[in-house]
Each structure stands twice: as structure tokens, then as C-alpha cells.
Amino acid sequence: MADMIAHSLWFVLAFALVGSSLALRRLPLHHLVKMILVWIAIFAAVWIVVLAFRGLSG
């Protein structure tokens, strides 16, 4: 249970870091949406790699 809380907290902080950096850039809306989608894709790719690694290791 504590492990799940730690992982959840890590993801919340990572999303907050990305969100705050995007908010401070003051980009036009279409650029902001594009960057948000890229960051979602990056987090999804990392998540898939971690799940695959966990599956291979047991």
C-alpha cells in the first residue's frame, strides 16, 4: 500500500512540474495543446515500459 502511495505521489509531482512549466511559457493555445499531448505520450510510453519491465522480471 505504501509503495502505491509513493508511486502515485511521484506521478502527481511529475505532472505538476510539467504543468507548471507549460503554464509559465505562455504559448498560443494550439502550441500548448500540442505540447500537452506530447507530454501525455511521453508519460504513457514510460508507463508502458515500466509495466513491460515488471512483467518480464516476474
N, C-alpha and C positions, 0 to 999 in steps of 0.2 A: 504494500500500500504506500509506504513512504517513497519507494522508487517511482511509482506512478505520479505522485505529487511532485517530486523533483523534476521529472521529465516534463510534466505539464507546466510547471513554473518556468523551466528553461524556454519552452516554446512561446509562452506568453511574453517573456522578456525579449526574446528574439524578434517577435512580431512588433513589439513596442519600439524596439530600436530601429527597425526598418520603417515602421510607420512614421516615427518622429523625423527620421532623416528625409523621407519623402515630403512630409508636411513643410519642412523648412526650405525646401528647394523652390517652392512657389512656381511650379511649372504650369504650362497651359493644361487644361483638363485632359485633352487627348493624350498628351505625353505622360501625365500622371497615371491614367488608366492603363496605358501600355506598360509602364514600369511596375505597377501593382500586379498585373498579370504575369510579368516576368518573375517577380519575387515569389508569387504563388507557385509557379512552375519550379523554381529552384527548391523551395521547401518541399514540394511534392516529390521531386527527384531524390532529395536527401532522405526523405521518409521511406521511399521505396527501396533505396539502397540499404538502409538500416534494417528494414524488415527482411530483405533478402539475406543479408548477412546473418541475422538472428536465425533465420530458417536453416541456413547451411551449417551453422555452428551447433545446432541442437535445440 
